[in-house]
Amino acid sequence: MAEDLETEVTWAEGKLALDMHIGSPVRVVVMGMFGTLHSEGILRPADEAGPSDDHAFYALDSAEYDPLAFTLTRNEQAVCTVTDSALMIQYDRAMIRIVWADMSGD
C-alpha cells in the first residue's frame, strides 16, 4: 500500500482541493470537544452561498439523511493539510477531515 503523503497548504488551496471534488462522494468527520460527527454523501456547493470571501459553503447530499450543510472558514490559526485522499482542517478545538478517496480499508 502506498504511503499517503501530507502537505500543509493555504486555506485557498484547501478550498481548491474541495472544489475539485464537487460531485464526488466524500466522508466528512468532525472531531472536537463535543465528540465526533460523521456523514457521507455527494459534495456540492451550498444552495445559498454567503456574501463573504472568508467562507466556502458546501453541502453533502445523502440518501439516508437530509443534506448536511457545512462551512469552511478562513482562519489564521487553522492549519490545512492535504493528502491524496483527504483534506484536514485543524482548528484550536476541532478537526475537520474530508475524505474523498475510497477509505473502506482503513
QUILIN-V728667 format. One record per pair of residues at least 6 apart in sequence whose ideal C-beta (glycine too) atoms are under 7 Angstrom apart, sorted by sequence separation. I is the first residue (numbers start at 0). J is the second residue. If there is no record, write none. Layout:
# QUILIN-V728667
((I J) (I J))
This chain:
# QUILIN-V728667
((29 35) (60 66) (28 35) (29 36) (49 56) (59 66) (79 86) (80 87) (87 94) (88 95) (48 56) (58 66) (59 67) (28 37) (58 67) (79 88) (87 96) (58 68) (27 38) (45 56) (77 88) (78 89) (85 96) (86 97) (44 56) (45 57) (57 69) (77 89) (85 97) (26 39) (44 57) (45 58) (77 90) (85 98) (43 57) (56 70) (57 71) (76 90) (84 98) (85 99) (24 39) (42 57) (43 58) (55 70) (76 91) (84 99) (54 70) (55 71) (74 90) (84 100) (24 41) (25 42) (42 59) (43 60) (54 71) (71 88) (83 100) (23 41) (41 59) (54 72) (84 102) (22 41) (23 42) (40 59) (41 60) (53 72) (22 42) (40 60) (53 73) (21 42) (22 43) (38 59) (40 61) (20 42) (21 43) (39 61) (21 44) (38 61) (45 68) (17 42) (38 64) (40 67) (38 67) (27 59) (25 59) (17 55) (17 57) (14 55) (27 69) (17 71) (14 71) (32 92) (31 92) (31 93) (10 73) (30 93) (29 93) (30 94) (16 81) (13 79) (29 95) (10 77) (13 81) (27 95) (28 96) (10 79) (17 86) (9 79) (16 86) (27 97) (7 78) (8 79) (7 79) (25 97) (26 98) (7 80) (8 81) (13 86) (25 98) (6 80) (25 99) (5 80) (6 81) (13 88) (23 99) (26 102) (5 82) (4 82) (3 82) (20 99) (3 83) (17 97) (3 84))
